[in-house]
Amino acid sequence: MKATRYGDPLGNDELDMGPVINKTQVGKMKALVDSALAAGAEAVILGCTEIALLVGDARAAVPLYDTTAIHAEAAVRWIMGEG
């Protein structure tokens, strides 16, 4: 399995300016996911807190892994003594 890193096509400067998410950013993210799928991606890792906000509840043909949610769920399990 080959992993491909696509970098930050959205420009962190825009996202760091506040909670405003515009249609351009959402469109860029969807295009990036589509590009990864066209290249044969079997999953997409949403490796930044802001990316999950842009993707939202998008339906994709492959699994979307939100690393913020994964880490938060693991922290809760650890605090609760479940692992």
Backbone bond lengths (Angstrom), bond angles and torsions (degrees), N, CA, C in turn:
res aa  C-N    CA-C-N  psi(-1)  N-CA   C-N-CA  omega(-1)  CA-C   N-CA-C  phi
1 M - - - 1.445 - - 1.529 108.34 -
2 K 1.299 115.97 131.43 1.462 121.39 -179.31 1.526 109.42 -105.26
3 A 1.308 116.30 132.84 1.469 121.18 176.29 1.519 108.49 -101.10
4 T 1.316 115.95 136.58 1.457 121.15 177.85 1.507 108.84 -120.57
5 R 1.315 116.04 130.72 1.461 120.65 178.00 1.512 107.96 -100.93
6 Y 1.314 116.20 125.97 1.452 120.81 -176.58 1.516 113.36 -98.60
7 G 1.315 117.98 -0.25 1.457 120.00 176.87 1.513 112.74 74.31
8 D 1.307 115.36 -151.83 1.460 121.60 -176.09 1.519 109.83 -120.64
9 P 1.334 117.07 83.72 1.457 119.47 -177.54 1.518 113.20 -74.41
10 L 1.320 116.32 -10.98 1.457 120.02 -174.65 1.514 112.65 -89.33
11 G 1.295 116.70 -22.09 1.455 119.57 -177.34 1.514 110.24 80.17
12 N 1.313 117.16 102.14 1.461 121.07 -178.07 1.513 113.51 -58.16
13 D 1.334 117.55 -26.23 1.464 119.43 -179.68 1.521 111.21 -57.50
14 E 1.328 117.35 -40.30 1.460 120.83 179.76 1.522 110.94 -64.98
15 L 1.327 116.21 -44.02 1.456 119.97 -175.20 1.521 112.45 -73.45
16 D 1.322 117.16 -30.34 1.459 120.39 -178.36 1.526 112.82 -76.55
17 M 1.309 116.92 -7.18 1.459 119.79 -176.47 1.523 112.71 -80.43
18 G 1.304 118.44 -8.90 1.449 120.10 178.55 1.514 111.94 147.00
19 P 1.324 116.07 -174.27 1.459 120.47 -173.03 1.523 114.70 -81.07
20 V 1.323 118.15 8.18 1.454 120.44 -177.43 1.527 109.43 -78.73
21 I 1.309 115.17 125.38 1.461 120.67 178.10 1.520 106.31 -117.59
22 N 1.322 116.22 121.95 1.457 117.58 -178.05 1.524 111.64 -105.30
23 K 1.321 115.27 168.06 1.463 121.14 -175.72 1.522 111.99 -64.41
24 T 1.326 117.63 -29.45 1.460 120.45 178.76 1.521 110.38 -63.72
25 Q 1.325 116.95 -45.21 1.463 120.95 179.41 1.521 110.64 -63.37
26 V 1.321 116.96 -43.77 1.464 121.23 180.00 1.523 109.42 -62.58
27 G 1.317 116.82 -43.53 1.460 120.83 179.03 1.520 112.40 -62.69
28 K 1.335 116.57 -41.29 1.463 120.22 177.92 1.528 110.66 -62.15
29 M 1.322 116.50 -41.96 1.460 119.80 -178.46 1.515 110.68 -66.85
30 K 1.328 117.23 -43.13 1.465 120.21 179.10 1.525 110.44 -63.54
31 A 1.336 117.65 -39.50 1.465 121.14 177.72 1.524 110.62 -63.82
32 L 1.321 116.49 -38.49 1.462 120.71 179.16 1.525 110.89 -65.37
33 V 1.324 116.97 -43.51 1.470 120.71 177.63 1.526 109.59 -63.35
34 D 1.320 117.09 -44.25 1.465 120.55 178.64 1.526 111.16 -60.18
35 S 1.323 116.70 -40.24 1.460 121.74 178.98 1.530 110.73 -63.34
36 A 1.316 116.19 -42.54 1.469 120.46 178.73 1.530 110.37 -64.50
37 L 1.332 116.55 -40.95 1.464 120.34 178.73 1.524 110.58 -64.27
38 A 1.330 116.73 -42.53 1.464 121.02 179.19 1.524 111.28 -63.36
39 A 1.324 116.45 -29.24 1.466 121.06 179.30 1.527 111.97 -83.53
40 G 1.343 116.88 -0.14 1.455 120.37 175.93 1.518 115.55 101.40
41 A 1.327 118.02 14.78 1.465 120.43 179.57 1.529 110.36 -58.56
42 E 1.324 115.58 139.61 1.456 121.61 177.46 1.523 111.34 -100.35
43 A 1.325 116.28 -10.74 1.463 122.81 178.03 1.522 107.76 -165.18
44 V 1.324 115.62 162.14 1.458 120.89 177.17 1.526 107.78 -127.49
45 I 1.329 115.79 126.23 1.455 121.35 178.01 1.525 107.90 -96.42
46 L 1.318 115.74 119.94 1.461 121.69 177.14 1.521 106.09 -89.31
47 G 1.338 115.86 83.93 1.456 122.58 -168.10 1.503 115.19 -89.32
48 C 1.297 118.13 28.19 1.465 122.47 178.72 1.521 107.22 -153.95
49 T 1.305 117.83 141.07 1.468 120.23 -175.88 1.514 112.47 -58.06
50 E 1.316 117.92 -36.69 1.458 120.69 -176.76 1.520 112.48 -71.64
51 I 1.315 117.44 -30.20 1.464 119.86 -178.01 1.520 110.93 -64.22
52 A 1.311 118.20 -40.01 1.466 120.98 178.17 1.532 110.20 -61.57
53 L 1.314 117.09 -34.74 1.466 120.11 177.18 1.520 111.05 -65.76
54 L 1.320 117.25 -36.66 1.455 121.10 -179.81 1.519 112.14 -72.80
55 V 1.315 116.67 -39.77 1.454 120.51 -177.17 1.522 110.25 -75.91
56 G 1.317 117.10 -35.68 1.457 121.16 179.41 1.510 111.63 61.21
57 D 1.307 116.77 -136.27 1.462 122.27 -179.17 1.521 111.21 -96.45
58 A 1.307 116.31 34.52 1.463 121.09 -177.20 1.519 110.98 -56.47
59 R 1.291 114.61 143.17 1.460 120.91 174.43 1.526 106.70 -93.54
60 A 1.298 116.13 127.62 1.454 120.29 -179.94 1.522 108.74 -128.07
61 A 1.309 115.34 157.45 1.458 121.00 179.60 1.522 112.03 -76.02
62 V 1.337 116.55 -8.75 1.463 122.15 179.19 1.529 107.95 -130.94
63 P 1.335 116.62 162.69 1.468 119.05 177.87 1.536 111.60 -62.96
64 L 1.330 115.77 141.80 1.464 123.03 172.63 1.522 106.79 -109.89
65 Y 1.331 117.02 123.14 1.457 121.43 -178.39 1.521 109.15 -107.45
66 D 1.323 116.18 110.82 1.465 123.33 178.56 1.525 107.71 -88.45
67 T 1.336 116.63 105.48 1.463 119.66 -175.24 1.523 112.60 -65.64
68 T 1.312 118.24 -27.32 1.467 120.24 176.66 1.526 109.79 -64.79
69 A 1.321 116.81 -47.13 1.469 121.01 179.30 1.527 110.79 -65.69
70 I 1.330 116.86 -40.58 1.463 120.43 179.48 1.524 110.80 -60.73
71 H 1.329 116.79 -45.16 1.468 120.26 179.43 1.532 111.68 -67.84
72 A 1.322 117.06 -41.02 1.464 120.14 179.75 1.529 111.04 -63.21
73 E 1.322 116.68 -43.52 1.465 120.22 179.02 1.528 111.28 -64.51
74 A 1.328 116.90 -39.09 1.467 120.33 177.57 1.523 111.24 -65.24
75 A 1.339 116.85 -38.84 1.465 120.71 178.62 1.528 110.70 -63.92
76 V 1.315 116.73 -42.09 1.471 120.05 178.87 1.527 110.20 -63.99
77 R 1.343 117.54 -43.77 1.471 119.96 177.93 1.526 110.92 -60.65
78 W 1.326 116.61 -41.00 1.467 120.82 179.79 1.531 110.66 -64.79
79 I 1.337 116.31 -45.53 1.474 120.19 -179.85 1.527 110.66 -63.26
80 M 1.326 116.43 -37.42 1.461 120.88 -178.81 1.532 112.02 -80.49
81 G 1.341 116.88 -0.32 1.460 120.76 178.88 1.511 114.17 75.29
82 E 1.322 115.77 24.51 1.467 120.37 -177.01 1.531 112.58 -100.28
83 G 1.300 116.78 8.87 1.457 115.77 178.63 1.457 115.82 154.53
